[in-house]
Amino acid sequence: MKPWMMMWLLSLSMVSFQNIAQSSFPLAPPDTSSPSATYNSYLDLVEEANQALKQVVESSKPMTDAEKQHIYSLFDKATQTFDLSGVPASNHQRIGTESVMLLKEVLDRLPPFDLDTIPADPASTRWRVPNSNIEIVADPQGQFLFSQHTVNNLFEYYSLVQHLPSRDTAGVDYYQYYSLSAGRLIPPSWFEYIEALPEEFMLEFADQAVWQWLAIVVVSVFLASYSFIVYRYVKRAIVKPLLMAIGVFGYIWVSDYQLNLTGSVMNFINIVGELLLWPLVAQVAYMWGASTCNWLLGGGQQDNGLRRSLRQISGTIIGSLCAVGVLGFGLHRLGVPVYGIVTGLSLGGMAIALAIRPTMENLIGGVILFMDRSLSVGDFCAVGSISGVVEQIGVRSTRIRAKDRTQVTIANGDLAKMQITNFSRRDRYPFLVKLGLRYETPMETMVQITRGIQQVLSDHESVLETPLRVHFSAFSDYSMDIDVFAHIDTSDRETFLTIQQGLLVKINAVIVEHNAKFALPSNTTYLNPDNLAQMTTPRKVVNDMSQ
């Protein structure tokens, strides 16, 4: 043989080996470059997968993991020839597997046609299988896939042609076997006990076997009992939704991967289960995010009012973000166009901004209160005509426990605009007293009393040196007044009240020591007897009109 011919054969064999290797490698995608390539790729893959499944049905030996993975990879490749973009992510794998089997059963019952008539030109846009509504359509990426319309109506097509004879020489309806058996594609080991039951349990009723209906009833009763136990006996707030989420997830998993429910029944269970599952997971995410934020901001440091306020606001925001993220992921799995909703919200942002303006004002007001540090949880303050202790600073509002023990809720947006008097932020307390002594008190005694009071204040260790003023200040209506003013070196109200009490007792002792008395509101009436001798009585002159 000539050298150039040997090189040509060697190159041809290498290319053939490379094509075979690529087609058999699990990660190699199917050829979908034209309608003909897509149709033939699907047929080759599903026939190979059905042959492997046939061996599973006929053989009594357990399958190895490698054999199982080979079957799964064949069905996964065949699924890639379908346009599943309209299928929710939670149903993607199940709908894809069902579509592969349903389409094969439908094609085996259609009239035969020449495969060479299928367009092999990538410039084509669509092709319809003769005598059917099954279409292969080009997607925006140039790949030819069985259309969404085909995927949505495959079960209806199968129901219409199921009674017709199949051209498959094996004579096995693999979809019917798949839908009435347990597990995904390959039945689990416990299914042999189901097969040992009387034939009545394998009868099909409403697209499910009788044993599947009985099993789902048992699983539903178990979930109901599990829910009752969780909500009745579990006390921790975060553990309760976590256990319920695990229970709902287990219910969906058993229904799908073990009982292998199909069609509308599994769609209903999947939608209802996901609608219950993701709010529970979002609740767990909210509690976890809030508790983690509280732990990070409060661990190992003094738990003052400002830090408590920061933990409350930050925990609420972080927890809410976690919950929104989980809910968004759950909605995406259910097929809700989350990204489209976000885009729509951005386009309608002006209207939404106007609608949520009060909420945003309250949120920003809470941030302003935190940044200005004007209020903290535990502070005693006066806001307008309300005075009390701050109990909670939330994202939307602040709660104050008034002196009469009523709880007052003020929106953060309004609170940020009000005058706030925070008595808990005093660095020292003023000691201000006005003393009123009787007018009978001599001036020398008044001077001695003012000096004595000033000495009492100077000797006390909690009274600051400045300001310190004790002066005879005014002659009032019924008293001579002494003004006492000083600062007490404490920021605690209870300590101040104790010191003030002690100082007032000592001041009273100084006044008693100098024999002075406090003035009380009184009136003095001075009586002076009338001098009748000096009084003159006016005369009345009467004109005599007769004269």
C-alpha positions as CSV (number, residue, x, y, z in Angstrom):
1,M,0.0,0.0,0.0
2,K,1.3,3.4,-0.9
3,P,2.3,5.7,2.0
4,W,-0.2,8.5,1.1
5,M,-3.0,5.9,1.1
6,M,-1.9,4.6,4.6
7,M,-1.9,8.2,5.9
8,W,-5.3,8.8,4.5
9,L,-6.8,5.7,6.1
10,L,-5.1,6.5,9.4
11,S,-6.5,10.0,9.3
12,L,-10.0,8.7,8.4
13,S,-9.8,6.1,11.3
14,M,-8.8,8.8,13.7
15,V,-11.7,11.1,12.7
16,S,-14.1,8.1,13.0
17,F,-12.7,7.2,16.4
18,Q,-13.0,10.8,17.5
19,N,-16.6,11.0,16.4
20,I,-17.5,7.8,18.1
21,A,-15.7,8.9,21.3
22,Q,-17.5,12.2,21.2
23,S,-20.9,10.6,20.7
24,S,-20.4,8.1,23.5
25,F,-18.9,10.4,26.0
26,P,-21.4,11.4,28.7
27,L,-20.8,15.1,28.4
28,A,-20.9,15.3,24.6
29,P,-24.2,17.0,23.6
30,P,-26.4,15.6,20.9
31,D,-26.1,17.0,17.3
32,T,-28.9,19.5,16.9
33,S,-27.5,21.5,13.9
34,S,-30.4,20.7,11.6
35,P,-33.8,19.0,11.8
36,S,-32.4,15.8,10.4
37,A,-29.5,15.8,12.9
38,T,-31.9,16.4,15.8
39,Y,-34.3,13.7,14.8
40,N,-31.7,11.1,14.2
41,S,-29.8,12.0,17.4
42,Y,-33.0,11.6,19.4
43,L,-33.8,8.2,17.8
44,D,-30.3,6.8,18.3
45,L,-30.2,7.9,21.9
46,V,-33.7,6.7,22.9
47,E,-33.2,3.4,21.1
48,E,-30.0,2.7,23.0
49,A,-31.6,3.8,26.3
50,N,-34.6,1.5,25.7
51,Q,-32.4,-1.4,25.0
52,A,-30.6,-0.8,28.3
53,L,-34.0,-0.5,30.0
54,K,-35.2,-3.7,28.4
55,Q,-32.2,-5.5,29.9
56,V,-33.3,-4.1,33.3
57,V,-36.8,-5.4,32.8
58,E,-35.8,-8.8,31.7
59,S,-32.8,-9.3,33.9
60,S,-33.0,-10.4,37.6
61,K,-29.5,-9.2,38.4
62,P,-29.1,-5.9,40.2
63,M,-27.6,-3.1,38.0
64,T,-24.2,-1.6,38.8
65,D,-23.7,2.1,39.3
66,A,-21.9,2.4,36.0
67,E,-24.9,0.9,34.1
68,K,-27.3,3.2,35.9
69,Q,-25.2,6.2,35.1
70,H,-25.0,5.1,31.4
71,I,-28.8,5.0,31.2
72,Y,-29.2,8.3,33.0
73,S,-26.7,10.0,30.6
74,L,-28.5,8.6,27.5
75,F,-31.9,10.1,28.7
76,D,-30.2,13.3,29.7
77,K,-28.7,13.7,26.2
78,A,-32.1,12.8,24.6
79,T,-33.7,15.5,26.8
80,Q,-31.4,18.1,25.3
81,T,-33.2,17.7,22.0
82,F,-36.4,19.2,23.5
83,D,-37.1,22.9,24.1
84,L,-37.8,22.9,27.8
85,S,-37.5,26.7,28.3
86,G,-41.1,26.9,29.2
87,V,-41.0,24.2,31.8
88,P,-40.4,25.3,35.5
89,A,-37.0,24.4,36.8
90,S,-38.6,22.2,39.5
91,N,-40.2,20.0,36.8
92,H,-37.4,20.2,34.3
93,Q,-35.9,16.7,34.8
94,R,-39.2,14.9,35.2
95,I,-40.9,16.6,32.2
96,G,-37.8,15.9,30.1
97,T,-37.7,12.2,30.9
98,E,-41.4,11.8,30.3
99,S,-41.1,13.7,27.0
100,V,-38.4,11.4,25.8
101,M,-40.5,8.3,26.4
102,L,-43.8,9.8,25.2
103,L,-42.3,10.9,21.9
104,K,-40.8,7.5,21.2
105,E,-44.2,5.8,21.8
106,V,-46.0,8.3,19.6
107,L,-43.4,8.0,16.7
108,D,-43.6,4.2,16.8
109,R,-47.4,4.4,16.1
110,L,-47.2,7.0,13.3
111,P,-47.2,5.9,9.6
112,P,-43.6,5.3,8.4
113,F,-41.9,8.0,6.2
114,D,-38.6,8.3,4.5
115,L,-36.0,9.8,6.9
116,D,-34.1,11.3,3.9
117,T,-36.9,13.8,3.5
118,I,-36.0,15.5,6.7
119,P,-34.2,18.7,6.0
120,A,-30.5,18.6,6.6
121,D,-29.9,22.2,5.8
122,P,-29.2,24.4,8.9
123,A,-30.8,27.3,7.0
124,S,-34.2,25.7,7.6
125,T,-36.4,27.2,10.4
126,R,-38.8,24.4,11.2
127,W,-39.9,20.9,10.2
128,R,-43.0,18.9,11.0
129,V,-43.2,15.1,11.3
130,P,-45.5,13.9,8.6
131,N,-49.1,13.0,9.7
132,S,-48.6,14.8,13.1
133,N,-48.2,18.2,14.8
134,I,-44.8,17.3,16.2
135,E,-42.4,20.0,15.1
136,I,-38.6,20.7,15.2
137,V,-38.0,24.4,15.4
138,A,-34.8,26.5,15.4
139,D,-34.2,28.4,18.6
140,P,-32.5,31.8,18.8
141,Q,-29.1,30.1,19.2
142,G,-29.5,28.2,16.0
143,Q,-30.1,24.8,17.6
144,F,-33.0,22.7,16.3
145,L,-35.2,21.3,19.1
146,F,-38.6,19.7,19.5
147,S,-40.8,22.8,20.1
148,Q,-42.5,23.9,23.3
149,H,-45.9,23.2,21.7
150,T,-44.8,19.6,21.1
151,V,-43.6,19.2,24.7
152,N,-46.8,20.6,26.1
153,N,-49.1,18.3,24.0
154,L,-47.1,15.0,24.0
155,F,-49.3,13.3,26.6
156,E,-52.4,14.2,24.6
157,Y,-50.8,12.8,21.4
158,Y,-49.9,9.6,23.3
159,S,-53.4,9.2,24.6
160,L,-54.8,9.5,21.0
161,V,-52.5,6.9,19.5
162,Q,-51.9,4.6,22.5
163,H,-54.4,2.0,21.2
164,L,-52.6,1.7,17.8
165,P,-50.0,-1.0,17.2
166,S,-46.4,-0.1,17.8
167,R,-43.6,-0.8,15.2
168,D,-41.2,-1.5,18.1
169,T,-40.4,-5.2,17.8
170,A,-39.9,-5.4,21.6
171,G,-43.6,-4.8,22.1
172,V,-43.0,-3.0,25.4
173,D,-44.7,0.4,26.2
174,Y,-41.8,1.9,28.1
175,Y,-43.7,5.0,29.1
176,Q,-46.5,2.9,30.6
177,Y,-43.9,0.7,32.4
178,Y,-42.1,3.9,33.6
179,S,-45.3,5.6,34.8
180,L,-46.7,2.6,36.7
181,S,-43.4,1.6,38.4
182,A,-41.4,3.2,41.2
183,G,-38.3,5.2,41.0
184,R,-36.9,7.3,38.2
185,L,-36.3,5.1,35.1
186,I,-34.8,2.3,37.2
187,P,-37.1,0.8,39.9
188,P,-35.6,0.6,43.4
189,S,-35.1,-2.7,45.1
190,W,-38.2,-2.4,47.2
191,F,-40.4,-2.4,44.1
192,E,-40.2,-6.2,43.9
193,Y,-42.6,-6.2,46.9
194,I,-45.1,-4.1,44.9
195,E,-44.8,-6.4,41.9
196,A,-45.5,-9.4,44.2
197,L,-49.0,-7.9,45.0
198,P,-52.1,-9.0,43.1
199,E,-52.4,-7.6,39.6
200,E,-55.2,-5.3,40.7
201,F,-52.6,-3.0,42.4
202,M,-50.9,-2.4,39.0
203,L,-54.1,-1.3,37.3
204,E,-54.0,2.2,35.9
205,F,-56.5,4.7,37.3
206,A,-56.3,8.4,36.4
207,D,-52.8,8.0,34.9
208,Q,-51.5,6.4,38.1
209,A,-51.3,2.8,39.3
210,V,-53.6,1.8,42.2
211,W,-50.6,1.1,44.4
212,Q,-49.4,4.7,43.8
213,W,-52.7,6.1,44.9
214,L,-52.6,4.1,48.1
215,A,-49.0,5.0,48.7
216,I,-49.6,8.8,48.3
217,V,-52.5,8.5,50.8
218,V,-50.2,6.9,53.3
219,V,-47.5,9.5,52.7
220,S,-50.0,12.3,53.1
221,V,-51.3,11.0,56.4
222,F,-47.7,10.7,57.6
223,L,-47.0,14.3,56.6
224,A,-50.2,15.5,58.4
225,S,-49.2,13.6,61.6
226,Y,-45.6,14.9,61.3
227,S,-47.0,18.5,61.0
228,F,-49.2,18.1,64.1
229,I,-46.2,16.8,66.2
230,V,-44.0,19.7,65.0
231,Y,-46.4,22.5,65.7
232,R,-47.6,20.9,68.9
233,Y,-44.4,20.0,70.7
234,V,-41.6,22.0,69.1
235,K,-41.1,25.3,70.9
236,R,-38.1,27.0,69.3
237,A,-39.2,29.5,66.7
238,I,-36.5,28.8,64.1
239,V,-36.6,25.0,64.5
240,K,-40.4,24.7,63.7
241,P,-40.3,26.1,60.1
242,L,-37.0,24.2,59.5
243,L,-38.5,20.9,60.4
244,M,-41.7,21.6,58.4
245,A,-39.6,22.5,55.4
246,I,-37.7,19.2,55.7
247,G,-41.1,17.4,55.9
248,V,-42.5,19.1,52.8
249,F,-39.3,18.5,50.9
250,G,-39.4,14.8,51.9
251,Y,-43.0,14.5,50.8
252,I,-42.2,16.0,47.3
253,W,-39.1,13.8,47.0
254,V,-40.9,10.6,47.9
255,S,-43.8,11.4,45.5
256,D,-41.4,12.2,42.6
257,Y,-38.3,10.0,43.0
258,Q,-39.8,7.0,44.9
259,L,-43.5,6.7,44.0
260,N,-42.8,8.1,40.5
261,L,-46.1,9.9,40.2
262,T,-46.5,11.5,36.7
263,G,-48.7,13.8,34.8
264,S,-51.1,16.3,36.3
265,V,-51.0,14.6,39.7
266,M,-47.3,15.2,40.2
267,N,-47.6,18.7,38.7
268,F,-50.2,19.5,41.4
269,I,-48.2,18.0,44.2
270,N,-45.0,19.8,43.0
271,I,-46.7,23.2,42.7
272,V,-48.5,23.0,46.1
273,G,-45.4,21.5,47.8
274,E,-43.1,24.2,46.4
275,L,-45.6,26.9,47.4
276,L,-45.4,25.6,51.0
277,L,-41.7,24.8,51.0
278,W,-40.2,28.1,50.0
279,P,-42.1,30.4,52.4
280,L,-41.0,28.0,55.2
281,V,-37.4,28.2,53.9
282,A,-37.7,32.0,53.6
283,Q,-38.9,32.2,57.2
284,V,-35.9,30.1,58.4
285,A,-33.6,32.4,56.3
286,Y,-35.1,35.5,57.9
287,M,-34.7,34.2,61.4
288,W,-31.2,32.9,60.7
289,G,-30.1,36.2,59.1
290,A,-31.5,38.3,61.9
291,S,-30.0,36.1,64.6
292,T,-26.6,36.0,62.9
293,C,-26.6,39.7,62.6
294,N,-27.6,40.1,66.2
295,W,-24.8,37.7,67.3
296,L,-22.1,39.5,65.2
297,L,-23.1,42.9,66.5
298,G,-23.5,41.9,70.1
299,G,-21.0,39.2,70.8
300,G,-18.4,40.1,73.5
301,Q,-19.3,43.8,73.8
302,Q,-21.3,46.0,76.1
303,D,-25.0,45.7,75.3
304,N,-26.0,49.4,75.4
305,G,-29.1,50.9,74.0
306,L,-27.4,52.1,70.8
307,R,-26.1,48.6,70.1
308,R,-29.5,47.1,70.7
309,S,-31.1,49.5,68.2
310,L,-28.4,48.7,65.6
311,R,-29.0,45.0,66.1
312,Q,-32.8,45.4,65.7
313,I,-32.6,47.4,62.5
314,S,-29.7,45.5,60.9
315,G,-31.1,42.2,61.8
316,T,-34.5,43.1,60.2
317,I,-32.9,44.3,57.0
318,I,-30.4,41.4,56.6
319,G,-33.1,38.9,57.5
320,S,-35.6,40.4,55.0
321,L,-32.9,40.4,52.2
322,C,-32.3,36.7,52.9
323,A,-36.0,35.9,52.9
324,V,-36.5,37.8,49.6
325,G,-33.6,36.0,48.0
326,V,-35.0,32.6,49.0
327,L,-38.5,33.5,47.8
328,G,-37.1,34.8,44.5
329,F,-35.3,31.5,43.9
330,G,-38.5,29.5,44.8
331,L,-40.6,31.6,42.4
332,H,-38.0,31.0,39.7
333,R,-38.2,27.2,40.2
334,L,-42.0,27.5,39.8
335,G,-41.6,29.2,36.5
336,V,-42.5,32.7,37.6
337,P,-40.4,35.2,35.5
338,V,-38.6,36.8,38.5
339,Y,-36.1,38.7,36.2
340,G,-39.0,40.0,34.1
341,I,-40.8,41.2,37.2
342,V,-37.6,43.0,38.4
343,T,-37.3,44.6,34.9
344,G,-40.9,45.6,35.0
345,L,-40.5,47.1,38.4
346,S,-37.5,49.2,37.2
347,L,-39.6,50.5,34.3
348,G,-42.5,51.4,36.6
349,G,-40.1,52.7,39.3
350,M,-41.7,56.1,39.5
351,A,-45.2,54.8,40.2
352,I,-43.8,52.3,42.8
353,A,-41.7,55.0,44.4
354,L,-44.7,57.2,44.9
355,A,-46.7,54.2,46.2
356,I,-44.1,53.2,48.8
357,R,-43.0,56.7,49.7
358,P,-44.4,56.5,53.2
359,T,-42.6,53.2,53.8
360,M,-39.3,54.6,52.5
361,E,-39.7,57.7,54.6
362,N,-40.1,55.5,57.7
363,L,-37.1,53.3,56.7
364,I,-34.9,56.4,56.1
365,G,-36.2,57.9,59.3
366,G,-35.1,54.8,61.2
367,V,-31.6,55.1,59.6
368,I,-31.4,58.8,60.5
369,L,-32.3,58.0,64.1
370,F,-29.6,55.4,64.2
371,M,-27.0,57.6,62.4
372,D,-27.7,60.6,64.6
373,R,-27.8,58.4,67.8
374,S,-30.6,60.6,69.1
375,L,-32.5,57.6,70.5
376,S,-31.6,54.1,71.7
377,V,-33.6,51.3,73.2
378,G,-33.9,51.9,77.0
379,D,-33.6,55.7,76.8
380,F,-36.0,57.9,78.8
381,C,-37.1,60.7,76.5
382,A,-39.8,63.2,75.7
383,V,-41.2,63.3,72.1
384,G,-43.7,66.1,71.7
385,S,-46.2,65.7,74.5
386,I,-45.2,62.0,75.1
387,S,-42.5,61.0,77.6
388,G,-41.4,57.5,78.4
389,V,-38.9,54.7,77.7
390,V,-37.9,53.6,74.2
391,E,-38.7,49.9,73.9
392,Q,-38.1,49.2,70.2
393,I,-36.7,51.0,67.2
394,G,-37.9,49.1,64.2
395,V,-37.6,49.6,60.4
396,R,-41.0,51.3,60.2
397,S,-41.8,52.7,63.6
398,T,-40.5,53.3,67.2
399,R,-42.4,52.1,70.3
400,I,-42.3,54.1,73.5
401,R,-43.6,52.9,76.9
402,A,-45.2,56.0,78.5
403,K,-45.3,56.8,82.2
404,D,-48.9,55.5,82.5
405,R,-47.6,52.1,81.0
406,T,-49.4,52.6,77.6
407,Q,-47.4,51.8,74.5
408,V,-47.1,54.6,71.9
409,T,-46.1,53.8,68.3
410,I,-44.6,56.6,66.3
411,A,-43.6,56.3,62.6
412,N,-39.9,56.8,62.1
413,G,-40.6,59.4,59.3
414,D,-42.6,61.5,61.8
415,L,-40.2,60.9,64.7
416,A,-37.2,62.2,62.7
417,K,-39.0,65.5,62.3
418,M,-40.0,66.0,65.9
419,Q,-38.1,67.6,68.8
420,I,-36.6,64.8,71.0
421,T,-35.6,65.4,74.6
422,N,-33.4,62.5,75.7
423,F,-33.1,62.6,79.5
424,S,-30.9,59.5,79.5
425,R,-28.1,61.3,77.5
426,R,-27.4,63.7,80.4
427,D,-23.7,63.6,81.3
428,R,-24.7,65.2,84.7
429,Y,-27.8,66.2,86.6
430,P,-28.6,69.8,87.6
431,F,-29.4,70.5,91.3
432,L,-31.8,73.5,91.2
433,V,-33.7,74.5,94.4
434,K,-35.6,77.7,95.3
435,L,-36.0,78.3,99.1
436,G,-38.5,80.7,100.4
437,L,-38.0,82.0,104.0
438,R,-40.3,84.2,106.1
439,Y,-39.9,88.0,106.1
440,E,-39.2,87.8,109.8
441,T,-35.8,86.3,109.1
442,P,-33.0,88.8,109.8
443,M,-30.6,89.7,107.0
444,E,-27.6,88.5,109.0
445,T,-29.3,85.1,109.3
446,M,-30.0,85.0,105.5
447,V,-26.3,85.5,104.8
448,Q,-25.3,82.8,107.3
449,I,-27.8,80.4,105.7
450,T,-26.5,81.0,102.2
451,R,-22.9,80.4,103.4
452,G,-24.0,77.2,105.2
453,I,-25.8,75.8,102.2
454,Q,-22.8,76.6,100.0
455,Q,-20.5,74.8,102.4
456,V,-22.8,71.7,102.4
457,L,-22.6,71.6,98.6
458,S,-18.9,72.1,98.5
459,D,-18.3,69.3,101.0
460,H,-20.2,66.7,99.0
461,E,-18.0,64.6,96.8
462,S,-20.6,64.3,94.0
463,V,-21.2,68.1,93.6
464,L,-19.0,69.7,91.0
465,E,-17.0,72.7,91.9
466,T,-18.5,74.7,89.0
467,P,-21.1,75.9,88.6
468,L,-22.0,76.2,92.2
469,R,-24.2,79.2,93.2
470,V,-26.2,80.0,96.4
471,H,-27.6,83.5,96.6
472,F,-30.4,85.5,98.2
473,S,-32.2,86.4,95.0
474,A,-35.5,88.2,95.5
475,F,-38.3,89.6,97.7
476,S,-41.3,87.6,96.6
477,D,-45.0,88.2,97.6
478,Y,-44.8,86.2,100.8
479,S,-41.1,85.1,101.1
480,M,-37.5,86.0,100.8
481,D,-36.0,83.7,98.1
482,I,-32.7,81.9,98.0
483,D,-31.6,80.2,94.7
484,V,-29.4,77.1,94.9
485,F,-27.8,75.8,91.7
486,A,-25.2,73.1,91.3
487,H,-24.3,70.1,89.1
488,I,-24.3,66.5,90.3
489,D,-21.6,64.3,88.8
490,T,-23.7,61.4,87.7
491,S,-25.7,60.3,84.6
492,D,-27.9,57.8,86.4
493,R,-31.2,59.1,87.5
494,E,-31.6,56.9,90.5
495,T,-28.2,57.9,91.8
496,F,-29.1,61.6,91.3
497,L,-32.4,61.2,93.2
498,T,-30.5,59.6,96.1
499,I,-27.9,62.4,96.2
500,Q,-30.6,65.1,95.9
501,Q,-32.4,63.7,98.8
502,G,-29.4,63.8,101.0
503,L,-28.5,67.4,100.1
504,L,-32.1,68.6,100.8
505,V,-32.0,67.0,104.2
506,K,-28.7,68.8,105.0
507,I,-30.0,72.1,103.7
508,N,-33.1,71.7,105.9
509,A,-30.7,71.1,108.9
510,V,-28.9,74.4,108.1
511,I,-32.1,76.4,108.1
512,V,-33.3,74.8,111.4
513,E,-29.9,75.4,112.9
514,H,-30.3,79.2,112.3
515,N,-33.9,79.2,113.7
516,A,-35.3,80.2,110.3
517,K,-38.6,78.9,109.0
518,F,-39.9,78.4,105.5
519,A,-42.5,80.8,104.2
520,L,-46.0,79.7,103.4
521,P,-48.4,81.5,101.1
522,S,-50.4,83.7,103.5
523,N,-52.2,87.1,103.8
524,T,-51.8,89.6,106.6
525,T,-54.8,91.9,107.4
526,Y,-54.0,95.2,109.3
527,L,-56.9,96.6,111.3
528,N,-56.9,100.4,112.3
529,P,-59.8,101.9,114.5
530,D,-61.8,104.8,112.9
531,N,-61.3,108.3,114.4
532,L,-64.9,109.4,114.7
533,A,-64.1,112.8,116.2
534,Q,-62.2,114.0,113.2
535,M,-64.9,112.9,110.8
536,T,-67.1,115.6,109.2
537,T,-70.5,114.9,107.8
538,P,-71.3,116.8,104.7
539,R,-74.4,119.1,104.9
540,K,-77.2,118.9,102.5
541,V,-78.5,122.2,101.3
542,V,-82.1,122.3,100.4
543,N,-83.5,125.2,98.5
544,D,-86.9,126.3,99.6
545,M,-88.8,126.8,96.4
546,S,-91.7,128.4,98.2
547,Q,-89.7,131.5,99.1
